[in-house]
């Protein structure tokens, strides 16, 4: 049955309540490679509660009160096995604190018709305990095989890397157990730990979570281009262009364009793209 876009967009999800403590942020930072070298003051700012700062990308795993069950949305029928996480965007209304209590509202912001697939934009708006906007997450989900329902095609891809040498390059060596560590943030998909399951999915071994790669690239640019100042990031968006494997070296390249930093990330050992069409929008 084809997607009924108008009906799906009217769906109302329950309000969520959640939050995090300092240890949650520290665990996330370790999951995206923080703490090397373990005595470096900048790394301790991510891994020691004394002067803890929080990467903007932590908002992708923060407990906002649960993820909605899209299979129960009227007008939205799709095969869960054919769902792909295509892009992620976070908008920071204020810097993330070391700990927080929050409330969130989730909605289907848009559904685009891509011909062979539908592209669903899931938006989660989060406020802190005082009701002040904290961050907004926008997750782009490809529903393969569900296109052709007659909806708008959506905007073209943005944030292409410029055709010139990058302004900076950062190498981040991942651990062999990187995915095993990162999955403790909540994503227990066996694709990231079970070799037999990974082979069924077409991979020679378990892969690193897309949002882990997203965080690795975020940290690389914050530390190199922004001198570790997490408060400068107002928005971070990226496309998941390929898989990374535990133990590989991620090479993150970036280009400065006025108040924007364009980003691309690939695996050094395979020269394979992992993150593309990525950008930071900066606060002045």
Secondary structure, DSSP 4 states (H G I P E B T S, - for coil): ----HHHHHT--PPPEEEEE-HHHHHHHHHHTT--SSTT-HHHHHHH-GGG----GGGGGTSBSS----GGGSTT----GGGEEEEEEEEEESSPPPSSEEEEEEEEEEEEEE-SSEEEEEEEEEEEETTS-EEEEEEEEEEEET---SS----PPP--PPPSS--SEEEEEEPPTTHHHHHGGGS---GGGT-HHHHHHTT-SS-B--HHHHHHHHHHHHHHHHSTT-GGGEEEEEEEE-S--BTTPEEEEEEEEETTEEEEEEEETTTTEEEEEEEEEEEP-
